[in-house]
């Protein structure tokens, strides 16, 4: 009897997870993200800038293995930075990055809500490299 209850609960849980996924997929954040993703993919000037950035990044990675001691390190870094600046100069790219950040925030908030409904001590992964709560683990555990 207990195995049946657990299976039923897991089935219900999975159905609710799919419902949440469907709600997220029909959100304004996903619609905006997909709109700007297509705009970036369809713009030939943006795609040229993406290719140039990828090539510059690849060249820099070759130099980066040796660090500042590589004779072309600083020049290669400058080329990457220029390619990134060119890419960021496109309105579609800026809007895509903004939409991506909003979608990431939505997914994080949903994950955090689910995790904290189980326990307040569950850690929720985030794409943000800077902690938004607490001290980042440098305390006695009293912060949060």
Secondary structure as UniProt FT lines:
FT   HELIX           2..25
FT   HELIX           28..42
FT   HELIX           44..64
FT   TURN            65..66
FT   HELIX           67..69
FT   TURN            71..72
FT   HELIX           73..88
FT   HELIX           91..118
FT   TURN            120..121
FT   TURN            134..135
//
